[in-house]
Amino acid sequence: MPKSSNQKLKILCLMRILLDHTDETHMLSVNELISKLADMDIKAERKTIYDDIETLRQFGLDIVMGKSKSFGYYVASREFELPELKLLADAVQSSKFITERKTLQLIKKLEGFMSKHDAGKLRRQVYIQNRVKSMNESIYYSVDALHEAISEDKKISFKYSDYDVLKNQVFRRGGEPYIVSPAALTWNEENYYLIAHSDERKGITHFRVDRMSNVRKLPQSRCPDVAGFKLAEHSKKVFGMFSGSEADVKLRVNNKLIGGVIDRFGKDVIMIPDGDNHFTIRVRIALSPIFYGWLFQFGDLCEVHEPQSLKDDLKKQAKDFLSRLE
């Protein structure tokens, strides 16, 4: 049989056909495989198809022969199963920092890990309209630059922006670049944050990555303080990525909030029973309005015992709030 110009690609094209067009409910017979290869200007015989399928099996592709109306072949298992891809698609579409355009692009790429028959199932669960999304298309380049700077132990510079009432982008500090030592990237409250050491503020601070632009790696080495930075410990004491002065806080908590305390501080938090219905914990907290809000939401189920300065500040916050209701 004369060979076509695409003959060297035969086994690769056969693999692509099986991945794209087959699953447990959609099989292709040998004749159908030969036909699809012919559509790609590749000639094949039955014997070579059998040989190629066996080679693909040895390569690691889980090809199974099944029977519906007739015998056929299909890919039984893949690198990602449909429920896993649905989970990833949900994560992408619910991420505020990923733009609507990039969301659709990423989900389209996820479809490449399943058959075309299942791709429709993934596509049907995508609801982008009216979902809050970032408008910063350069975020992906920023993330890449941040990871590179962290791995190479370098400082970065960037511009940081807010929006005015007309939804126009307004740079802070008149567009003057920030220069910081990046420590880590973290996900919090549906947003992506850079945690960094600022020489200017003399400590750790946070920046929303979707509000950063013109991210540049600098030749200067990072501040030595970030070398021992521990993200897990930092996340436990920071609420809503708001920095603040740190304090050792003692709380007396109703047993009804055990789940909430573990969710917030982790399973290693030490809970000391205090009577039949309460327990106490000691945690180091970055004091901030978000932390105060976290406390207020529990009402009398959570009491602050220490420090006194925190108790005084909470009383003042409560009085100020009540005065605005008069």
Secondary structure, 3 states (H helix, E strand, C coil): CCCCCCHHHHHHHHHHHHHHHCECCECECHHHHHHHHHHCCCCCCHHHHHHHHHHHHHHCCEEEEEECCCEEEEEEECCCCHHHHHHHHHHHHHCCCCCHHHHHHHHHHHHCCCCHHHHHHHHHCCCCCCCCCCCCCCHHHHHHHHHHHHHCCEEEEEEEEEECCCCCEEEHHHHCCEEEEEEEEEEECCEEEEEEEECCCCEEEEEEHHHEEEEEEEEEECCHHHCCCCHHHHHHHCECCECCCEEEEEEEEEHHHHHHHHHHHCCCCCCEECCCCEEEEEEEEECCHHHHHHHHCCHHHEEEEECHHHHHHHHHHHHHHHHCCC
